[in-house]
Amino acid sequence: MPVAELIVTQIVMRGMTDWYAGILFQKVGKLTATAVGGGFLLLLIASHSGYVTFTNKDVNKTKMQSKKQANKAAPERNSIIEQAIRCLRENIVISSGFVGSFLVGTAS
């Protein structure tokens, strides 16, 4: 099999798998949104029934703890983002093919 046919076969197979990945992502996204929305609804019902109580003191304490943890984790996150951007720049052709097929899959 000539090299050109191998390349075309790889492109077609990659496009199909990315398209299916987009469709799967769309289905999982809907399921996740339903689960999160249902969780908020159950939390609201539990709050009105008196099973769960929230005070401003507890919310502010949790918010401050989250800010502290986010500030500690920020340098690690930035280096991961920089590595991902560098990898995308080095593999721009493959990355753009994946993104295109993935978006077509999520749109269909």
C-alpha positions in Angstrom: 0.0 0.0 0.0 1.5 3.4 -1.0 2.3 6.0 1.6 -0.4 8.4 0.3 -3.1 5.7 0.8 -1.9 5.1 4.4 -2.0 8.7 5.2 -5.5 9.1 3.8 -6.6 6.0 5.7 -5.2 7.4 9.0 -6.9 10.8 8.4 -10.3 9.1 7.7 -10.0 6.8 10.8 -8.9 9.7 13.0 -11.8 11.8 11.8 -14.3 9.1 12.5 -13.0 8.4 16.0 -12.9 12.1 16.9 -16.5 12.5 15.5 -17.6 9.6 17.7 -15.8 11.1 20.7 -17.7 14.4 20.1 -21.0 12.5 20.0 -20.1 10.7 23.3 -19.0 14.0 24.9 -22.4 15.5 23.9 -24.3 12.6 25.5 -22.2 12.6 28.7 -22.5 16.4 28.9 -26.3 16.2 28.9 -26.2 13.4 31.5 -23.8 15.4 33.7 -25.9 18.6 33.4 -29.0 16.5 34.4 -27.1 15.0 37.4 -25.8 18.4 38.6 -29.2 20.0 38.2 -30.9 17.2 40.0 -28.3 17.4 42.8 -29.0 21.1 43.3 -32.8 20.4 43.3 -32.4 17.8 46.0 -30.2 20.1 48.0 -32.8 22.8 47.7 -35.6 20.4 48.9 -33.4 19.2 51.8 -32.7 22.8 52.8 -36.4 23.7 52.8 -37.3 20.6 54.7 -34.7 21.4 57.4 -32.4 18.4 56.8 -29.6 20.7 55.7 -28.8 24.2 57.0 -26.4 26.8 55.6 -25.1 29.8 57.4 -23.1 32.8 56.0 -20.3 31.9 58.5 -19.9 28.4 57.0 -20.1 29.6 53.4 -17.5 32.4 54.0 -15.2 29.9 55.8 -15.4 27.5 52.9 -14.8 30.3 50.4 -11.7 31.5 52.2 -10.3 27.9 52.4 -11.0 27.5 48.7 -9.1 30.7 47.9 -6.1 29.6 49.9 -6.0 26.2 48.1 -6.4 27.8 44.7 -3.5 30.2 45.4 -1.3 27.3 46.4 -2.2 25.2 43.3 -1.9 28.1 40.8 1.8 27.6 40.0 1.3 23.9 39.2 -1.7 24.7 37.0 0.1 27.4 35.1 3.0 25.0 34.2 0.6 22.4 33.0 -1.2 24.9 30.8 2.1 26.1 29.4 3.1 22.5 28.6 -0.3 21.9 26.9 0.1 25.0 24.8 3.7 24.0 23.8 2.5 20.5 22.8 -0.4 22.0 20.7 2.0 24.3 18.9 4.3 21.5 18.1 1.5 19.3 16.8 -0.8 21.9 15.3 -1.9 19.8 12.3 -3.0 16.8 14.4 -4.5 19.1 17.0 -6.6 21.0 14.5 -7.8 17.8 12.9 -8.9 16.5 16.3 -10.6 19.8 17.2 -12.5 19.9 13.9 -13.7 16.4 14.0 -14.6 16.7 17.7 -16.7 19.8 17.1 -18.5 18.2 14.1 -19.3 15.3 16.4 -20.7 17.5 19.2 -22.7 19.5 16.6 -24.4 16.4 15.2 
